[in-house]
Amino acid sequence: MTTPASDAFAPVQHAATLCQNGQFADALSRVAPLLDAPAVDAAALHVAAVCALGLNRLADAEAWWRRAIDAMPAFDPPYDGLGALLVSQGRLPEAEALLRRQLASITPLRASHHHRFGKVLEALGRLDEAEQAFGQALLIEPRSPDVLTDLGNLLRILGRPAEAELAYRLAIAVRADHVLAHANLGAILVDMQRLPEAEAASRQTIALCPDHPEAHYNLGVALQNLDRLSEAEAAYRDAIRCRPGLPQAHNNLGCVLRAQGRHDEAAVAFTDALALAPQMAEVHYNLGTTFAHAGRLDEAERAYRRALDLRADYDDARFGLATLLLSRGRFEEGWRRYESRYEQSTFVHRRTREVLRCAQWQGEPLAGKTLLVWQEDGLGDMLQFSRYFAEFRVRRAARVVFACQPALHRLMETVDGVDAVLDHEAATAQAAQFDYWTSLLSAPMHAGTTLDTIPPPVRFVPDPARVAHWGARLAALPAGPRVGLVWKGNPKHHNDAHRSLPSLALLTPLWSVPGVNFVSLQKGQGEDEARQPPGGLPLLHLGSELDDFADTAAIVAQLDLVVCVDTSTVHLAASLGKPCWVLLPNQDVDWRWMHDREDSPWYPGTVRLFRRGRGESWIRMAERLRGAFAAHFRECVDA
C-alpha cells in the first residue's frame, strides 16, 4: 500500500502493514486516533477506509475515502478504492464522476486510470466513449494485455469481430499465458464460424486453465457446429462441472442430446437450465421441440406457449407451435401461426416480401386480379399444395402464374388453374406487373381449410409421349407387378439422417415376394446403390435418366405401387392416384403425416404410412413392411 513517506506517519505505515496482513480491526484501532486531527492526513484516511472495507463497514469506508480525496486531490489510492466500491454497489454514474475527477487531478496519469474509466463507461452502455478511454490507456501502455483483452470484448459487443480478434491476438502475443485473451479469442472465432480455430483456441485456454467454464462451453459450441456431437456433449458436461450454474451450457447440452435422439436426457438438461433461468424463452422452445420429437404433444404445446408468453415475437416458437397444431389437426390456429415462417431468420424465402414488387395477397377479392404464386420450400410441398390453384380459379383470378424450379415446369403447366409457369428470376423481373403475390403454403389459411375440408389432390396428367418413352423401358421387365422405390431423400434436408434409409440393403426382404419387379426412382444420393444393388438383386434403375417430374410422373403412372421415404415422390405418386407406402422415421416426423394414423387425410385411399416405432430398428421395420407387402400382392392376385 502506497503512503506518503514521512517519519511523522509511522503509525499510518504500521497500520497499513497490519491491513495488508488482514488484521483490519487492529490496524483501524492504530489509525483511528489520527482521524479527528485538525489536519488529518489523506494517507491515514485511506488506510482507515481500507480497514473499514475489510470489516464490511462500507459507509465508513466511503466516507473516509471521500475525506481523503478532499484532503489531498492529487493522492491516487483513495480514487481507486472508492471507485471500486461504487462499481460494486452499482452506483455507476457516481463512479464515472469520481474517475473523471481522478483523471483531472492525478499527474502523471497511468494506463490503469483510463482503463478503469473505460470499464465504467462500458458498464454504463457508452461504448464509443469506452473505446476512446481504452485507446488512451494503450497510448500510455501499448502492450497492456489486460487493456487489449478488454478492448477486444468491447469491439465484440460493437459488432466488429475482426478488430476484436486482432486485440485478443495482440494480448496473447504480449503474454502467451493470458487465459482470458485465449478464452475470448475462442468465443469470437465461434461467432465468426471459424470453428477449427475456435476449437484450437478453446483447447489452449483449457490447457492453461483446466477448469475454465467458458472455455469448455465455447469448445462445446465449436464441436456442436462441427457436428461432433459426442465430443460437444463432453465439453458441455465439463463446463457444467466447472460451473453448475451456467444455464446456457445446460441448454446446449440438451440440444446435443436431442440431436442424438436422446430425448428423455435432453428434457432433463433443459429442465435443469430452466431451474437456473426460468425466464429463458429459448429453453422453453427447445423443451417444446424435444417433447414434440418424443411424442409428448401436450407438454410440447405448453412449452411453446410458455416461450411465447415470455417473448411474444419469438418466431421459432410461433412456427414450432404452428407445425405442432397442424400435426394434431388443429388447422385454424395452425395455419394462422404458420405465417410466422416469414419472420424466421433461417427461413430461405424470408426476403421474398422485399424482392417481389407487388403486394402480398392477404385474402382480398381476386376477381379480375393477376396473381403470382411463388414456390416455397421443397418440391414435395409444391406438389401437395398444388391443389389450391383451383381455389384461385374459384375466386375468379384473371391470371395465375406459378414461379417455381425448372424440375416442376412441365408438370405444373398441365395443372388446371395455372396460366403460365416461370422460373424465379423471370418472375422477379415481372413481379410489378401483378396485383398480388402469394405462396401456395399460405393458401390453406385463406381457404379456411380444416381437417374435414382438405381439397382433393391435383390429378396430374402425364405427357403421352413421355409415357410411351418410359413404357418401352418398363416393357423389358418380366410380367408381374411393378413397384417403384425411393430410399433416400435430399441430403440437405434437416432431418435427412432420420428420414432416409441407411442403405437399399434394408429393403432386400421385399425381393422375397415372388413375381414382383422393382424400379429405382432414386436420384442423387443412393444412385450408386441402384446401379449395383445388394446381392445382385434385379432392379431397373431409371432415376439417373429422369430430367424432371414430368418424366417421373410418366413412369409412376405405369407402376402398381410406390414404396418410398418421406420425399417429393410421395406427393407425385399419390396425386397420380397410385398406391404409395411411406416409410416414416421414429422422430421429427413432418407435420403433414400427423400422429398415430396409417392413412393421410391429404391423400385418402392412396397413401399408407409405415411409422418406425421408438426403439425399432430399420431392419425390424423392413420385416414388418415385407409382411404387408406380401399380403398386398396376395390380395392383388386373389382379386
C-alpha positions in Angstrom: 0.0 0.0 0.0 1.4 3.4 -1.0 1.5 6.2 1.6 3.5 9.5 1.7 7.0 8.8 3.1 7.5 10.7 6.4 8.6 9.6 9.8 5.6 11.6 11.2 3.4 9.0 9.8 5.0 5.8 11.1 1.6 4.8 12.8 0.0 5.0 9.4 2.6 2.9 7.8 2.4 0.3 10.7 -1.4 0.3 10.3 -1.0 -0.2 6.5 1.2 -3.2 7.1 -1.3 -4.8 9.5 -4.1 -4.1 7.0 -2.2 -5.8 4.2 -1.9 -8.8 6.5 -5.7 -8.9 7.0 -5.6 -7.6 10.6 -8.2 -4.9 9.9 -9.5 -4.3 13.4 -6.0 -3.9 14.9 -4.9 -1.7 12.0 -8.0 0.5 12.4 -7.5 0.9 16.1 -4.0 2.2 15.5 -5.0 4.7 12.8 -8.3 5.8 14.3 -6.8 8.4 16.8 -5.4 10.3 13.8 -8.7 10.7 12.0 -10.0 13.5 14.2 -6.9 15.6 14.0 -7.4 19.2 12.6 -5.2 18.5 9.6 -5.8 14.8 9.1 -3.5 13.1 6.6 -5.1 11.7 3.5 -3.0 8.5 3.9 -4.4 7.9 7.3 -7.9 8.3 6.0 -7.1 5.9 3.1 -5.8 3.2 5.4 -8.8 3.6 7.7 -11.1 3.2 4.6 -9.3 0.0 3.5 -9.7 -1.4 7.1 -13.4 -0.5 7.1 -13.9 -2.2 3.8 -12.2 -5.3 5.2 -14.6 -5.2 8.2 -17.6 -4.7 5.8 -18.2 -1.2 7.3 -19.0 0.2 3.8 -20.5 3.5 4.8 -17.4 4.3 6.9 -15.1 3.3 4.0 -16.9 5.5 1.6 -16.9 8.5 4.0 -13.1 8.2 4.8 -12.2 7.8 1.1 -14.2 10.9 0.3 -12.4 12.8 3.1 -9.1 11.6 1.8 -9.8 12.8 -1.7 -10.9 16.2 -0.4 -7.8 16.5 1.8 -5.4 15.7 -1.0 -7.0 15.6 -4.5 -3.7 14.5 -6.1 -3.3 11.4 -3.9 -4.2 8.4 -6.1 -5.2 5.4 -4.0 -8.5 6.7 -2.5 -9.9 7.1 -6.0 -9.1 3.5 -6.8 -10.7 2.2 -3.6 -13.8 4.4 -3.7 -14.2 3.8 -7.4 -14.2 0.0 -6.9 -16.7 0.3 -4.0 -19.1 2.4 -6.1 -18.9 0.0 -9.0 -19.5 -3.0 -6.7 -22.7 -1.2 -5.5 -23.9 -0.5 -9.0 -23.5 3.3 -8.5 -22.0 3.7 -11.9 -22.8 7.4 -12.5 -21.1 8.3 -9.2 -18.1 6.1 -10.2 -17.9 7.9 -13.5 -17.9 11.3 -11.8 -15.2 10.2 -9.3 -12.9 8.8 -12.0 -13.3 11.9 -14.1 -12.1 13.9 -11.1 -9.2 11.4 -10.8 -8.2 12.0 -14.4 -8.3 15.7 -13.9 -6.3 15.6 -10.6 -3.6 13.0 -10.9 -0.2 13.6 -12.6 1.2 11.7 -14.4 -1.7 9.5 -15.5 -1.2 5.8 -15.9 -2.8 3.4 -18.4 -4.8 1.9 -15.5 -6.6 5.2 -14.9 -8.0 5.3 -18.4 -8.6 1.5 -18.3 -10.8 1.7 -15.2 -12.6 4.7 -16.6 -13.3 2.8 -19.8 -14.7 -0.2 -18.0 -17.2 2.1 -16.1 -18.2 3.8 -19.3 -18.8 0.4 -20.9 -20.9 -0.7 -18.0 -23.0 2.5 -18.5 -23.5 1.5 -22.1 -21.5 4.4 -23.5 -19.4 2.2 -25.7 -17.9 4.7 -28.1 -16.5 6.7 -25.1 -15.3 3.5 -23.5 -13.4 2.7 -26.7 -11.8 6.1 -26.6 -10.7 5.5 -22.9 -9.2 2.2 -23.8 -7.4 3.9 -26.6 -5.9 6.4 -24.2 -4.7 3.6 -22.0 -3.0 2.0 -24.9 -1.3 5.2 -25.9 0.4 5.1 -22.5 1.0 1.4 -22.4 0.5 -0.2 -25.9 1.4 -3.7 -24.7 -1.0 -4.0 -21.8 -2.6 -7.4 -22.3 -5.5 -6.6 -19.9 -6.4 -3.4 -21.8 -6.1 -5.2 -25.1 -8.4 -8.0 -23.9 -11.0 -5.6 -22.6 -10.8 -3.7 -25.8 -11.4 -6.9 -27.7 -14.5 -7.6 -25.5 -15.8 -4.1 -26.3 -15.2 -4.5 -30.0 -17.1 -7.8 -29.9 -20.1 -6.1 -28.4 -19.8 -3.3 -31.0 -20.1 -6.0 -33.7 -16.5 -5.6 -35.0 -15.3 -9.2 -34.7 -12.2 -8.8 -36.9 -10.9 -6.0 -34.7 -11.8 -7.9 -31.6 -9.8 -10.9 -32.8 -6.8 -8.7 -33.5 -7.0 -7.2 -30.0 -7.1 -10.7 -28.4 -4.2 -11.9 -30.6 -2.1 -8.9 -29.6 -2.8 -9.6 -25.9 -1.6 -13.2 -26.4 1.5 -12.0 -28.3 2.4 -9.9 -25.3 1.5 -12.6 -22.7 1.2 -16.1 -24.1 -0.5 -17.4 -20.9 -3.2 -14.8 -20.8 -6.2 -17.1 -20.1 -8.9 -14.5 -20.7 -7.5 -13.5 -24.0 -7.3 -17.1 -25.2 -10.9 -17.8 -23.9 -12.3 -14.7 -25.6 -10.5 -15.5 -28.8 -12.2 -18.8 -28.8 -15.6 -17.1 -28.3 -15.1 -14.6 -31.2 -13.9 -17.3 -33.5 -17.1 -19.2 -32.7 -19.0 -16.0 -33.6 -17.2 -15.8 -36.9 -17.9 -19.5 -37.6 -14.2 -20.3 -37.9 -14.8 -23.4 -36.0 -11.5 -25.4 -36.2 -9.6 -22.2 -35.0 -12.2 -21.8 -32.2 -11.7 -25.3 -31.1 -7.9 -24.8 -31.0 -8.2 -21.5 -29.0 -10.6 -23.1 -26.5 -8.3 -26.1 -26.1 -5.4 -23.8 -25.5 -7.4 -22.0 -22.8 -8.2 -25.3 -21.1 -4.5 -26.3 -21.3 -3.7 -23.1 -19.3 -6.8 -23.3 -17.0 -8.4 -26.8 -17.0 -11.4 -25.6 -15.0 -12.3 -22.6 -17.2 -16.1 -23.0 -17.7 -16.4 -20.6 -20.6 -13.6 -22.3 -22.5 -15.3 -25.7 -22.1 -18.6 -24.0 -23.2 -17.0 -22.4 -26.3 -15.3 -25.7 -27.2 -18.8 -27.3 -27.0 -20.3 -24.7 -29.3 -17.5 -25.2 -31.9 -17.8 -29.0 -31.7 -21.6 -28.9 -31.9 -21.4 -26.8 -35.1 -18.8 -29.2 -36.5 -21.4 -32.0 -35.9 -19.1 -33.8 -33.5 -21.9 -34.3 -31.1 -20.4 -36.8 -28.6 -17.4 -34.5 -28.1 -19.6 -31.5 -27.8 -21.6 -33.3 -25.1 -18.4 -34.0 -23.1 -17.4 -30.3 -23.4 -20.7 -29.0 -22.2 -20.6 -31.5 -19.3 -17.2 -30.2 -18.4 -18.5 -26.6 -18.5 -21.3 -27.6 -16.1 -18.9 -29.4 -13.8 -16.8 -26.3 -13.6 -19.8 -24.0 -13.1 -23.1 -25.8 -12.5 -25.0 -22.5 -12.6 -24.3 -21.9 -16.3 -27.8 -22.2 -17.9 -26.7 -21.9 -21.5 -24.4 -24.9 -21.0 -27.4 -27.0 -19.8 -29.4 -25.7 -22.7 -26.8 -26.5 -25.3 -26.3 -29.9 -23.7 -30.0 -30.5 -24.2 -29.7 -29.6 -27.9 -26.8 -32.0 -28.4 -28.6 -34.8 -26.6 -31.8 -34.2 -28.7 -29.8 -34.3 -31.9 -28.6 -37.7 -30.9 -32.2 -38.9 -30.3 -31.8 -39.0 -26.5 -35.0 -37.1 -25.9 -35.5 -38.0 -22.2 -32.0 -36.9 -21.3 -32.4 -33.7 -23.4 -35.6 -32.9 -21.5 -33.7 -33.3 -18.2 -31.0 -30.9 -19.4 -33.5 -28.3 -20.5 -35.3 -28.6 -17.2 -32.0 -28.1 -15.4 -31.5 -24.9 -17.4 -34.9 -23.6 -16.5 -34.3 -24.2 -12.8 -31.4 -21.8 -13.2 -33.1 -19.3 -15.6 -36.9 -19.8 -15.8 -37.3 -16.8 -18.0 -35.2 -18.1 -20.8 -37.7 -18.3 -23.7 -35.1 -20.2 -25.8 -35.0 -23.1 -23.3 -38.8 -23.4 -23.2 -38.8 -23.5 -27.0 -36.1 -26.2 -27.0 -38.0 -28.2 -24.4 -41.1 -27.9 -26.6 -39.3 -29.2 -29.6 -37.9 -32.1 -27.6 -41.3 -33.1 -26.3 -42.7 -32.8 -29.8 -40.0 -35.2 -31.2 -40.7 -37.6 -28.3 -44.4 -37.6 -29.0 -45.3 -35.8 -25.7 -47.6 -33.4 -27.5 -49.5 -31.7 -24.7 -46.2 -30.9 -22.9 -44.7 -29.7 -26.2 -47.7 -27.3 -26.7 -47.4 -25.9 -23.1 -43.7 -25.3 -23.5 -44.1 -23.5 -26.9 -46.9 -21.3 -25.4 -44.7 -20.5 -22.3 -41.9 -19.5 -24.7 -44.3 -17.1 -26.4 -45.6 -15.8 -23.1 -42.0 -14.7 -22.3 -41.3 -13.4 -25.8 -44.3 -12.8 -28.0 -42.2 -12.1 -31.1 -40.3 -15.4 -30.8 -40.7 -16.6 -34.4 -39.2 -20.0 -34.0 -41.6 -20.8 -31.1 -44.5 -19.5 -33.2 -43.5 -21.7 -36.0 -42.9 -24.7 -33.8 -46.4 -24.3 -32.2 -47.8 -23.9 -35.7 -46.5 -27.2 -37.0 -47.5 -28.9 -33.8 -51.0 -27.7 -34.1 -51.2 -28.7 -37.8 -49.9 -32.1 -36.9 -52.7 -32.5 -34.5 -55.4 -31.4 -37.0 -56.0 -28.1 -35.3 -55.8 -26.2 -38.5 -57.5 -22.9 -37.8 -54.9 -21.7 -35.3 -52.2 -23.7 -37.0 -52.5 -22.1 -40.4 -52.6 -18.6 -38.9 -49.4 -19.2 -36.9 -47.8 -20.9 -39.9 -47.4 -17.5 -41.5 -44.8 -16.7 -38.8 -42.3 -18.6 -41.0 -41.7 -15.3 -42.9 -40.3 -13.8 -39.7 -37.8 -16.7 -39.0 -34.2 -15.7 -39.6 -33.5 -19.1 -41.0 -36.4 -19.1 -43.5 -35.0 -19.2 -47.0 -37.8 -17.2 -48.5 -37.8 -14.5 -45.8 -36.7 -11.8 -48.2 -39.5 -12.6 -50.8 -41.5 -9.8 -49.4 -38.7 -7.3 -50.2 -37.8 -8.8 -53.6 -41.2 -9.0 -55.2 -42.5 -5.6 -56.3 -46.2 -6.2 -55.7 -48.4 -6.6 -52.7 -48.6 -9.9 -50.7 -52.1 -11.3 -51.0 -53.9 -11.3 -47.7 -57.2 -12.7 -48.7 -58.5 -9.8 -50.7 -61.0 -10.4 -53.6 -59.2 -11.8 -56.6 -61.9 -11.3 -59.2 -60.2 -9.7 -62.2 -56.8 -9.6 -60.5 -53.5 -11.1 -61.5 -51.7 -13.4 -59.0 -48.1 -14.5 -58.9 -47.7 -17.8 -56.9 -44.2 -18.2 -55.5 -42.6 -21.6 -54.9 -41.7 -22.0 -51.3 -39.9 -24.9 -49.5 -39.4 -28.3 -51.2 -40.7 -29.7 -54.4 -42.9 -32.1 -52.5 -44.7 -29.2 -50.8 -45.5 -27.7 -54.2 -46.9 -31.0 -55.4 -49.0 -31.4 -52.3 -50.4 -27.8 -52.2 -50.9 -27.5 -56.0 -54.5 -28.5 -55.2 -55.0 -24.8 -54.1 -54.7 -23.5 -57.7 -58.3 -24.5 -58.0 -59.1 -22.1 -55.1 -57.7 -19.2 -57.0 -59.8 -20.2 -60.0 -62.9 -20.3 -57.8 -62.1 -16.8 -56.6 -62.1 -15.7 -60.3 -58.5 -14.6 -60.5 -57.9 -13.2 -64.1 -54.5 -14.8 -64.4 -52.4 -17.0 -62.2 -48.7 -17.5 -62.9 -46.5 -20.0 -60.9 -42.9 -19.3 -60.2 -41.0 -22.5 -59.5 -37.9 -24.6 -60.1 -37.4 -26.0 -63.6 -37.9 -29.5 -62.3 -41.6 -28.7 -61.9 -42.2 -26.7 -65.1 -43.5 -29.3 -67.5 -45.7 -31.0 -64.9 -47.2 -27.8 -63.5 -48.1 -26.5 -67.0 -50.7 -29.2 -67.1 -52.5 -28.1 -63.8 -55.9 -26.6 -64.2 -55.7 -23.0 -62.8 -52.1 -22.4 -63.8 -52.0 -20.0 -66.8 -48.2 -19.9 -67.1 -45.1 -21.1 -65.4 -41.9 -19.1 -64.9 -38.6 -19.5 -63.2 -37.8 -17.4 -60.2 -35.6 -15.0 -62.0 -38.1 -14.1 -64.7 -40.9 -13.9 -62.1 -38.9 -11.5 -60.0 -38.3 -9.3 -63.0 -42.0 -9.3 -63.9 -43.4 -9.1 -60.4 -44.5 -5.4 -60.7 -47.0 -6.4 -63.4 -49.1 -8.5 -60.9 -51.7 -7.2 -58.5 -50.6 -9.7 -55.8 -48.2 -12.5 -54.9 -48.7 -15.4 -52.6 -47.2 -18.7 -51.6 -49.1 -22.0 -52.1 -48.4 -22.7 -48.4 -50.4 -19.7 -47.4 -53.4 -20.8 -49.4 -54.9 -23.2 -46.8 -55.2 -20.3 -44.3 -57.1 -18.1 -46.8 -59.2 -21.0 -47.9 -60.1 -21.8 -44.2 -59.1 -25.4 -44.7 -60.0 -27.7 -41.8 -59.3 -31.4 -41.4 -62.7 -32.1 -43.0 -62.4 -29.7 -45.9 -59.0 -30.6 -47.4 -59.4 -30.2 -51.2 -58.6 -33.3 -53.3 -55.2 -33.5 -54.8 -54.5 -32.4 -58.3 -54.7 -35.3 -60.8 -51.6 -34.7 -62.8 -51.8 -35.8 -66.4 -48.6 -37.4 -67.7 -47.4 -36.4 -71.1 -48.4 -39.3 -73.5 -45.1 -39.1 -75.4 -43.1 -39.5 -72.1 -45.5 -42.3 -71.1 -44.7 -44.1 -74.3 -40.9 -43.5 -74.0 -40.8 -44.9 -70.5 -43.3 -47.6 -71.3 -40.7 -49.0 -73.7 -38.2 -49.2 -70.9 -40.6 -50.8 -68.5 -41.6 -53.3 -71.1 -38.2 -55.0 -70.7 -39.3 -56.2 -67.2 -40.9 -59.6 -66.8 -44.6 -60.0 -66.4 -45.8 -59.1 -62.9 -46.5 -56.1 -60.6 -44.1 -53.1 -60.8 -43.0 -51.4 -57.7 -41.1 -48.1 -57.6 -38.5 -47.5 -54.8 -37.0 -44.4 -53.3 -35.0 -45.0 -50.2 -33.1 -41.7 -49.7 -34.3 -38.0 -49.7 -32.5 -34.7 -50.1 -29.2 -34.9 -48.2 -29.5 -31.2 -47.3 -32.8 -31.7 -45.5 -32.5 -31.0 -41.8 -33.9 -34.4 -40.9 -32.2 -36.5 -43.6 -30.2 -38.5 -41.1 -33.5 -39.9 -39.7 -35.9 -40.0 -42.7 -33.5 -41.6 -45.3 -32.8 -45.3 -45.1 -29.1 -46.0 -44.3 -29.0 -48.3 -47.4 -31.0 -50.0 -50.0 -30.0 -53.3 -48.5 -32.6 -52.8 -45.7 -35.3 -53.3 -48.3 -34.0 -56.6 -49.6 -36.7 -58.6 -47.7 -39.2 -57.2 -50.3 -37.5 -59.2 -53.0 -38.6 -62.4 -51.2 -42.2 -61.8 -52.5 -42.3 -63.7 -55.8 -43.2 -62.2 -59.2 -42.7 -58.5 -58.2 -40.5 -56.2 -60.4 -38.6 -53.3 -58.8 -37.9 -50.0 -60.4 -35.5 -47.4 -58.9 -36.7 -43.8 -59.0 -33.8 -42.8 -56.8 -31.9 -39.6 -57.8 -28.8 -38.1 -56.3 -27.6 -39.9 -53.2 -28.4 -43.6 -53.4 -27.9 -43.9 -57.2 -24.6 -45.8 -56.7 -26.5 -48.5 -54.8 -29.2 -48.6 -57.5 -26.6 -49.3 -60.2 -25.1 -52.1 -58.2 -28.0 -53.5 -56.0 -27.0 -55.5 -52.9 -26.6 -59.2 -53.6 -27.1 -58.6 -57.3 -30.9 -58.3 -56.8 -32.8 -57.4 -60.0 -33.6 -53.7 -60.1 -34.3 -51.5 -63.1 -32.6 -48.2 -62.3 -34.2 -45.2 -64.1 -33.5 -42.4 -61.6 -30.4 -41.1 -63.2 -32.2 -40.7 -66.5 -35.0 -38.5 -65.1 -34.9 -34.9 -66.3 -37.8 -33.6 -64.2 -41.1 -34.5 -62.5 -42.8 -35.0 -65.9 -40.5 -37.9 -66.5 -41.1 -39.3 -63.0 -44.9 -38.9 -63.5 -44.8 -40.8 -66.8 -43.0 -43.7 -65.1 -45.1 -43.8 -61.9 -48.3 -43.8 -63.9 -47.2 -47.2 -65.2 -46.4 -48.7 -61.7 -48.6 -50.6 -59.4 -47.1 -49.4 -56.1 -44.5 -46.9 -54.9 -42.6 -47.5 -51.7 -40.5 -44.6 -50.5 -39.3 -42.5 -47.7 -40.8 -39.1 -47.0 -39.8 -37.2 -50.1 -41.4 -35.5 -53.1 -42.2 -38.8 -54.9 -44.9 -39.5 -52.3 -46.9 -36.5 -53.4 -46.4 -37.2 -57.0 -47.4 -40.8 -56.8 -50.4 -40.1 -54.6 -51.6 -37.3 -56.9 -51.4 -39.7 -59.8 -53.8 -42.0 -57.8 -51.1 -44.7 -57.3 -50.9 -46.6 -54.0 -47.9 -45.2 -52.1 -46.4 -46.6 -49.0 -44.4 -44.0 -47.0 -41.6 -45.1 -44.6 -41.6 -42.6 -41.7 -38.8 -42.1 -39.2 -39.1 -42.6 -35.4 -38.6 -38.9 -34.6 -39.2 -35.5 -36.1 -41.9 -36.7 -38.4 -43.2 -34.0 -40.7 -46.4 -32.3 -39.5 -48.4 -33.3 -42.6 -48.3 -37.0 -41.6 -49.9 -36.2 -38.3 -49.8 -38.7 -35.4 -50.9 -42.3 -34.7 -52.5 -43.0 -38.0 -51.7 -45.2 -41.0 -53.6 -43.1 -43.6 -53.4 -39.4 -44.7 -56.3 -37.0 -45.0 -54.3 -35.3 -47.7 -54.3 -38.5 -49.9 -57.2 -40.6 -48.8 -57.2 -44.1 -50.3 -53.7 -43.9 -51.8 -51.2 -43.3 -49.0 -50.4 -45.8 -46.4 -48.0 -44.8 -43.6 -45.4 -47.1 -42.0 -44.1 -45.5 -38.9 -40.9 -46.6 -37.4 -41.5 -47.3 -33.7 -39.5 -45.7 -31.0 -36.6 -48.1 -30.4 -37.5 -50.0 -33.5 -34.6 -50.7 -35.9 -34.9 -50.1 -39.6 -34.3 -53.9 -40.1 -37.3 -54.8 -37.9 -39.4 -52.2 -39.7 -38.4 -53.6 -43.0 -39.5 -57.1 -41.9 -42.9 -55.5 -40.9 -43.0 -53.9 -44.3 -42.3 -57.2 -46.1 -45.2 -58.8 -44.3 -47.6 -56.1 -45.5 -46.0 -56.2 -49.0 -46.6 -60.0 -49.3 -50.2 -59.6 -48.1 -50.8 -56.8 -50.5 -49.7 -58.7 -53.6 -51.6 -61.9 -52.4 -54.7 -59.8 -52.3 -54.0 -58.4 -55.7 -53.5 -61.9 -57.1 -56.7 -63.1 -55.4 -58.6 -60.2 -56.7 
